[in-house]
Amino acid sequence: MPTAMMSASSSRKAVLVGAAVSALSALWVMAQSGGGPPGGPGQGEHRPKPPLEQVLDANADGVIDAGEIANAPAALKKLDKNADGKLTPDEYRPPRPPR
């Protein structure tokens, strides 16, 4: 292959690699900053805590401490909507978001 063609091919590859790196970097920055479409996650909206965390983390500090662990049986009973003594996924999982 002539040198001129090799350098054009190499130049094209360098441009493509640069463009790919730039695109990936932009996506990474958006993911880190919570960027996305307006009104989407990270834009002033906070996901509600899962029901298990809501009942176990009584003081809502994000940590389940020794006192909260000791109180776990009583706290978990709050999730037992049908009072059958069992927690089923529909009782301990967060509700699905509307579509």
N, C-alpha and C positions, 0 to 999 in steps of 0.2 A: 504494500500500500504506500502511496506517496506520502511524504511528510505533511503536506498541506491538508490532506484528507484526515490523517491521524489527529492533527491538532484541532481540526474542526469537530471531529467526533469527540475528542477529549473535552473540548470546550463545551459542547452540547451536554455531555455527561455532567460536567462541573455545574452548569447552570441548572440542570434537573436536580442534582443532589442539593444544591443551594436552595432551590425552591422547596424541595421536600423538607429540608431542615427548618426553613422559615415557617412553613405551614405547621409542622409538628410543634415548633416552639410556640406559635400563636395559640394552638389548641391547648398546650400545657398551661400557658399563662391564663387562658380563659377558665380552665378547670380549677386552677389554684385560686383564682379570684372570685369564683362563683359566677363567672360571666355566662351568659346564655341569652335566650330570648327574653324580652321584657316580661316581667310577671312570673318567670320561671323560678326554679329553685335558686336561692342565693340573691334574689332581688327583693328583699324585704319580707319574704315569706319564710316562715320557719315550720318545718315538719313537726307535727305533734309527737310527743314521746310515745313509744310503744306502751300499751297497757301494762305490761309487766313492770316496766321501769316506773310508770306513773304510780303504781300502788306500792312498789318496794322502796323507792326513793322518797320517803315521807317528807323530808325537808327540801326536796327539789334542788339539791346542790350538785347533782351529777355523779355522786358517789354513794354507793350502798355500804353504809358503815356497820359496825358490829351491832349497834342497837336496832338498826333496820333489819339486819339478818335475823336477829333474835325475834323480831316481830313478823317475820315473813309468813308464817302460817296464817296469822290473822289477816295480814294484808292480802294474801292470795285468795282468801275466802271472799273478798270483795269482788273478785272477777267471776266467781261462780254464779252466773246470772240465773241459771235454772235450779240452783241449790241441790244439785245431785251429788255433791261431794267430789266432782271431777272437773278438771279444766280441759276443755276441748279447744282446738285451734280457733274456732269462731269466738271464743271467750278471751283468749290471751293474745291474739294477733291484732295488729291495728286494722281498722277498716280499710277496704280498698278505696283508692281515690276515684272520684267520679270521672267518667270519660267524656 
